[in-house]
Amino acid sequence: MDEVKLSRALADPIDRLYKTGGLQLVFMFVGTLLLIVSVVPELDKYLRYSLAFIGASFLMLTMAFFFITHIKPINKVRKEIEKDAVLINTVQTTALELVETADMLQDLAFTHANSIASVLKQFGPKIKQIPLIGNAAAQPIEKSENLAIEIIKLSTNTKDVITEIEKALRASDASALKVYLEDLRLLRIKISEIRIE
């Protein structure tokens, strides 16, 4: 069996702790080790007290350093969020109102597009049969019918996206919002491609 030097056996755990958790874990380990050694009854009383004091000092300094470097910044960020909570909540509420307004506009567009489509379907053929006006009205009627059909299709897609965005906003689900934001951009592109001529 290979001989392992005691110095290496003591240094290896310290090296692993340093690589894992940095200097803080090393100081905690050394402090704990010194406290454990300080209870050995065979050691001189003053040496035991010194080791206990040094070990406790290492642990307390490590805890103080941890508090200053980790806990304090978290508290600072939390206070900043609390300070901006009114703004954050107002943005969310405004977004929800916009979504509800868009939903109402979508319902309005869908309802009127359906009405226009049914009127054009019912009266379009009759208007086309009117002498002198029929030929001139044929192309605008067809365009209006096609536009109404496109609006109905987009309204259905928009309704689904708006519903999902509203759910994500209410749940404050950023990952879902990113997905639906892309859907919203695609819908906007489709809407911009519709031309009223």
C-alpha positions as CSV (number, residue, x, y, z in Angstrom):
1,M,0.0,0.0,0.0
2,D,1.3,3.4,-0.9
3,E,2.2,5.7,2.0
4,V,0.1,8.8,2.2
5,K,1.7,11.7,4.0
6,L,-0.3,13.1,6.9
7,S,0.2,16.6,5.6
8,R,-1.3,15.6,2.2
9,A,-4.2,13.7,4.0
10,L,-5.0,16.9,5.9
11,A,-4.5,19.2,2.9
12,D,-6.6,17.2,0.4
13,P,-10.0,17.8,2.1
14,I,-9.0,21.5,2.3
15,D,-8.2,21.6,-1.4
16,R,-11.5,19.9,-2.2
17,L,-13.4,22.3,0.0
18,Y,-11.7,25.3,-1.6
19,K,-12.5,24.1,-5.1
20,T,-16.1,23.4,-4.1
21,G,-17.1,26.3,-1.9
22,G,-14.1,28.7,-1.8
23,L,-12.3,30.1,1.1
24,Q,-15.3,30.2,3.3
25,L,-15.6,26.4,3.5
26,V,-11.9,26.1,4.2
27,F,-12.1,28.5,7.2
28,M,-15.2,26.6,8.5
29,F,-13.5,23.3,8.2
30,V,-10.3,24.6,9.9
31,G,-12.4,26.3,12.6
32,T,-14.4,23.1,13.2
33,L,-11.2,21.0,13.3
34,L,-9.6,23.3,15.8
35,L,-12.7,23.2,18.0
36,I,-12.7,19.4,17.9
37,V,-9.0,19.2,18.7
38,S,-9.5,21.7,21.6
39,V,-11.6,19.1,23.5
40,V,-8.8,16.6,23.6
41,P,-8.1,16.2,27.4
42,E,-4.4,15.3,27.0
43,L,-3.5,18.8,25.6
44,D,-2.4,21.6,27.8
45,K,-5.2,23.7,29.2
46,Y,-4.0,27.0,27.7
47,L,-3.4,25.3,24.3
48,R,-6.9,23.9,24.4
49,Y,-8.4,27.4,25.2
50,S,-6.3,28.9,22.4
51,L,-7.4,26.3,19.9
52,A,-11.0,26.8,20.9
53,F,-10.7,30.6,20.7
54,I,-9.0,30.4,17.2
55,G,-11.5,27.8,16.0
56,A,-14.5,29.8,17.2
57,S,-13.0,33.0,15.7
58,F,-12.7,31.3,12.3
59,L,-16.3,30.1,12.4
60,M,-17.7,33.5,13.5
61,L,-15.6,35.4,11.0
62,T,-16.8,33.0,8.2
63,M,-20.4,33.5,9.3
64,A,-20.0,37.3,9.4
65,F,-18.3,37.3,5.9
66,F,-21.1,35.1,4.6
67,F,-23.7,37.5,6.0
68,I,-22.0,40.5,4.5
69,T,-21.4,39.0,1.1
70,H,-24.5,36.9,0.6
71,I,-27.4,37.8,2.9
72,K,-27.0,41.6,2.9
73,P,-27.1,41.9,-1.0
74,I,-30.2,39.7,-1.1
75,N,-31.9,41.9,1.5
76,K,-30.8,45.0,-0.6
77,V,-32.3,43.5,-3.7
78,R,-35.5,42.5,-1.9
79,K,-35.8,46.1,-0.6
80,E,-35.4,47.5,-4.1
81,I,-38.1,45.1,-5.4
82,E,-40.4,46.2,-2.5
83,K,-39.6,49.8,-3.3
84,D,-40.5,49.2,-7.0
85,A,-43.4,46.9,-6.2
86,V,-46.0,49.6,-7.0
87,L,-44.4,50.2,-10.4
88,I,-44.1,46.4,-11.1
89,N,-47.7,45.8,-10.1
90,T,-48.9,48.8,-12.1
91,V,-47.1,47.5,-15.2
92,Q,-48.7,44.1,-14.7
93,T,-52.2,45.6,-14.1
94,T,-51.8,47.8,-17.2
95,A,-50.7,44.8,-19.3
96,L,-53.8,42.9,-18.1
97,E,-56.0,45.9,-19.0
98,L,-54.5,46.0,-22.4
99,V,-55.0,42.3,-22.9
100,E,-58.7,42.7,-21.8
101,T,-59.1,45.7,-24.2
102,A,-57.5,43.7,-27.0
103,D,-59.8,40.8,-26.3
104,M,-62.9,43.1,-26.4
105,L,-61.7,44.7,-29.7
106,Q,-61.1,41.2,-31.1
107,D,-64.6,40.2,-30.1
108,L,-66.0,43.3,-31.7
109,A,-64.0,42.7,-34.9
110,F,-65.1,39.1,-35.0
111,T,-68.7,40.0,-34.5
112,H,-68.8,42.7,-37.1
113,A,-66.7,40.6,-39.6
114,N,-69.2,37.8,-39.2
115,S,-72.1,40.3,-39.8
116,I,-70.4,41.8,-42.8
117,A,-69.6,38.3,-44.2
118,S,-73.2,37.2,-43.8
119,V,-74.6,40.4,-45.3
120,L,-72.2,40.1,-48.3
121,K,-73.1,36.5,-48.7
122,Q,-76.8,37.2,-48.7
123,F,-76.9,40.4,-50.7
124,G,-73.7,40.2,-52.8
125,P,-75.2,38.0,-55.5
126,K,-78.2,40.3,-55.7
127,I,-76.2,43.5,-55.9
128,K,-74.1,41.9,-58.7
129,Q,-77.3,41.3,-60.7
130,I,-78.3,45.0,-60.7
131,P,-77.7,46.5,-64.2
132,L,-74.9,49.1,-64.4
133,I,-73.9,48.8,-60.7
134,G,-73.5,45.0,-60.6
135,N,-70.3,44.8,-62.6
136,A,-68.7,47.8,-60.8
137,A,-69.6,46.4,-57.4
138,A,-68.5,42.8,-58.1
139,Q,-64.8,43.4,-57.3
140,P,-65.3,45.4,-54.1
141,I,-67.8,42.9,-52.9
142,E,-65.3,40.0,-53.4
143,K,-62.6,42.0,-51.7
144,S,-64.8,42.7,-48.8
145,E,-65.9,39.1,-48.5
146,N,-62.2,38.0,-48.6
147,L,-61.3,40.6,-46.0
148,A,-64.1,39.5,-43.7
149,I,-63.0,35.9,-44.0
150,E,-59.3,36.9,-43.2
151,I,-60.5,39.0,-40.2
152,I,-62.5,36.0,-38.9
153,K,-59.5,33.6,-39.2
154,L,-57.2,36.1,-37.5
155,S,-59.8,36.8,-34.8
156,T,-59.9,33.1,-33.9
157,N,-56.1,32.9,-33.6
158,T,-55.9,36.2,-31.8
159,K,-58.5,35.1,-29.2
160,D,-56.4,32.0,-28.4
161,V,-53.2,34.0,-28.0
162,I,-54.9,36.8,-25.9
163,T,-56.4,34.1,-23.6
164,E,-53.0,32.5,-23.0
165,I,-51.2,35.8,-22.5
166,E,-53.8,36.8,-19.9
167,K,-53.2,33.5,-18.1
168,A,-49.4,34.0,-18.2
169,L,-49.7,37.6,-16.9
170,R,-52.0,36.6,-14.1
171,A,-49.5,33.9,-13.1
172,S,-46.5,36.1,-13.6
173,D,-45.0,33.3,-15.8
174,A,-42.2,34.9,-17.8
175,S,-41.3,31.8,-19.8
176,A,-44.9,31.5,-21.0
177,L,-45.0,35.2,-21.8
178,K,-41.9,34.8,-24.0
179,V,-43.6,32.0,-26.0
180,Y,-46.8,34.0,-26.5
181,L,-44.9,37.2,-27.3
182,E,-43.5,35.4,-30.3
183,D,-47.0,34.2,-31.2
184,L,-48.2,37.8,-30.9
185,R,-45.4,39.1,-33.2
186,L,-46.4,36.5,-35.8
187,L,-50.0,37.6,-35.5
188,R,-49.0,41.2,-36.0
189,I,-47.1,40.3,-39.1
190,K,-50.2,38.4,-40.5
191,I,-52.4,41.4,-39.7
192,S,-50.1,43.8,-41.4
193,E,-50.1,41.6,-44.5
194,I,-53.9,42.1,-44.9
195,R,-54.4,45.0,-47.3
196,I,-57.6,46.9,-47.7
197,E,-57.7,48.1,-51.3
